């Protein structure tokens, strides 16, 4: 099946997809702030530029969108019908990059946690998980 948009329109749509300060990331940051945690954002000197870094605790937190990183939830398992081969390859590349970044951070002595977009639906469970991380 071909794409429903022209290449120019698809490019414009994809350019609007944010990589930083996404809604899920802001929700996790708000919860961490509520727990009294102090953190830095997107440290460029660490592999993968983790979304949230608590340097004193040697903790790197990635906030992943289920679709973009191929989570095993309903939203992450969904594959678009249009341009299917592209999306399968794209998500596989993202997953390989995530594993590489995680391994590099582990080797450097960092604890690495991933918070998935679907986990934000239950704020109490998210808060409990973040408290356990801290």
HELIX and SHEET records of a PDB file:
HELIX    1   1 UNK A    7  UNK A   15  1                                   9    
HELIX    2   2 UNK A   23  UNK A   34  1                                  12    
HELIX    3   3 UNK A   55  UNK A   57  5                                   3    
HELIX    4   4 UNK A   66  UNK A   69  1                                   4    
HELIX    5   5 UNK A   74  UNK A   77  1                                   4    
HELIX    6   6 UNK A   84  UNK A  107  1                                  24    
HELIX    7   7 UNK A  117  UNK A  121  5                                   5    
HELIX    8   8 UNK A  123  UNK A  133  1                                  11    
SHEET    1   A 4 UNK A  40  UNK A  41  0                                        
SHEET    2   A 4 UNK A  52  UNK A  54 -1                                        
SHEET    3   A 4 UNK A  59  UNK A  64 -1                                        
SHEET    4   A 4 UNK A 111  UNK A 116  1                                        
END                                                                             
